[in-house]
Amino acid sequence: MMILHPERPDYYVMISNLYTSYGMWDKSMAIRRWMQDRGLVKVPGCSSVGLENG
């Protein structure tokens, strides 16, 4: 996916998170630095929950 959409930071964040989950902190930080150098910023996500009155 990163080859098809290199401008999308969410793929890089996912890879960085995978490295982190395996304790590969140096690789995770390298991905984050690479993103920062290129101005790629993850757009924060949001969620909402609907509640019914009753």
Backbone as a ProteinNet text record, in pm:
[ID]
protein_1_A
[PRIMARY]
MMILHPERPDYYVMISNLYTSYGMWDKSMAIRRWMQDRGLVKVPGCSSVGLENG
[TERTIARY]
82.8	0	86.8	201.6	288.1	342.3	355.6	401.6	291.8	167.6	55.2	19	32.2	-7.7	101.4	216.6	325.7	296.6	192.7	159.1	70	24.9	-66.1	11.9	11.6	91.6	39.2	-88.1	-143.7	-75.5	-28.3	42.2	175.5	244.6	372.8	352.6	245.3	214.4	186.7	115.1	84.6	213.8	304.8	432.7	512.4	513.3	583.3	525.9	394.6	329.6	363.4	373.3	413.1	554.7	645.9	782.3	782	703.6	696.6	643.9	540.9	481.4	578.4	678	780	906.9	898.7	1012.5	1124.2	1095	1195.4	1186.5	1222	1204.4	1287.5	1408	1493.5	1433.1	1375	1310.8	1184.1	1109	988.4	1022.2	1124.4	1164.9	1219.6	1286.1	1337.5	1222.4	1115.9	997.4	937	922.6	863.9	950.4	1081.6	1171.4	1160.3	1153.8	1139.4	1011.8	902.6	775.4	789.8	852.7	869.3	953.7	1059.1	1145.6	1070.4	969.5	892.5	761.8	738.7	618.9	490.8	502.6	384	331.3	206	144	17.1	4	-117	-232.9	-344	-465	-528.3	-554.6	-614.8	-751.7	-778.5	-908.6	-1005.7	-1131.3	-1231.5	-1342.1	-1410.8	-1521.4	-1637.5	-1754.9	-1871.6	-1961.3	-2034.1	-2125.6	-2263.5	-2359	-2496.2	-2570.2	-2639.8	-2717	-2864.5	-2946.8	-3090.8	-3145.1	-3240.9	-3308.4	-3402.9	-3399.7	-3493.3	-3460.1
-119.5	0	125.4	117.6	235.6	268.5	167.9	193.1	261.7	219.2	278.8	417.5	439.9	567.1	616.8	658.1	699.8	827.2	900.7	1025.8	1003.8	881.2	852.5	811	893.7	864.3	747.2	712.1	606	471.3	444.1	318.3	314.5	427.6	435.6	424.2	483.1	473.3	327.8	256.6	116.2	33.3	57.6	-13.6	21.8	149.4	193.1	124.4	115.1	48.5	-100.3	-164.6	-305.6	-323.1	-237.4	-243.4	-226.1	-130.3	-105.3	-227.5	-291.7	-407	-524.3	-529	-633.6	-587.5	-469.4	-419.3	-363	-335.9	-283.2	-130.8	-71.4	72.4	155.4	109.8	187.1	196.7	87.8	90.3	175.1	166.1	247.3	395.8	433.9	574.4	620	530.6	565.1	596.7	518.1	544.2	678.5	706.4	833.4	952.7	938.6	1046.8	1068.2	958.4	965.8	1041.5	1009.7	1079.7	1228.4	1258.9	1398.5	1475	1413.6	1477.8	1511.2	1432.8	1452.8	1528.5	1569.6	1647.3	1566	1434.4	1349.3	1351.8	1386.7	1396.8	1313.4	1227.2	1145.7	1233.6	1219.5	1291.6	1218.3	1288.7	1222.1	1164.2	1048.2	986.4	1029.2	1002.4	1030.9	926.8	908.7	813.7	879.5	830	878.5	759.8	774.1	670.2	732.2	668.2	717.1	646.7	722.6	667.3	697.4	599.7	620.7	663.6	752.9	790.5	678	640.4	536.3	467.9
0	0	0	64.5	69.1	-69.4	-154.4	-291	-370.6	-350.4	-423.1	-372.6	-241.7	-179.8	-85	-138.3	-49.9	28.7	-10	58.9	180.7	202.6	313.9	437.7	540.5	660.2	742.4	728.3	812.7	790.1	670	644.9	719	720.5	790.5	941.5	991.5	1134.5	1171.1	1085	1110.7	1116.8	1023.2	1024.6	1150.1	1185.8	1306.6	1430	1437.5	1551.1	1555.8	1439.7	1436.7	1491.3	1447.3	1499.8	1651.3	1700.1	1844	1918.4	1863.7	1931.5	1942.2	1853.2	1859	1930	1993.1	2068.8	1982.7	1857.2	1764.3	1762.5	1876.7	1896.5	1799.4	1768.3	1677.8	1538.2	1490.1	1358.2	1360.4	1468.8	1482.6	1479.1	1554	1557	1422	1350.1	1217.4	1121.9	1129.7	1046.1	1083.1	1212.5	1257.6	1215.6	1226.2	1182.4	1031.8	957.1	811.7	776	846	823.2	852.8	964.8	1005.4	903.8	854.7	755.5	626.9	594.5	472.1	494.3	617.9	648.2	651	666.6	674.8	817.7	832.8	964.8	964.4	1063.9	1076.7	1119.2	1048.7	1085.1	1203	1313	1428.7	1393.9	1445.3	1425.1	1533.2	1509.6	1611.8	1602	1710.2	1717.3	1789	1763	1836.1	1869.2	1976.3	2021.5	2031.6	1968.6	1977.4	2090.4	2171.6	2282.1	2259.9	2288.9	2278.8	2413.9	2413.1	2537.8	2576.1	2699.7	2735.4	2853.7
[MASK]
++++++++++++++++++++++++++++++++++++++++++++++++++++++

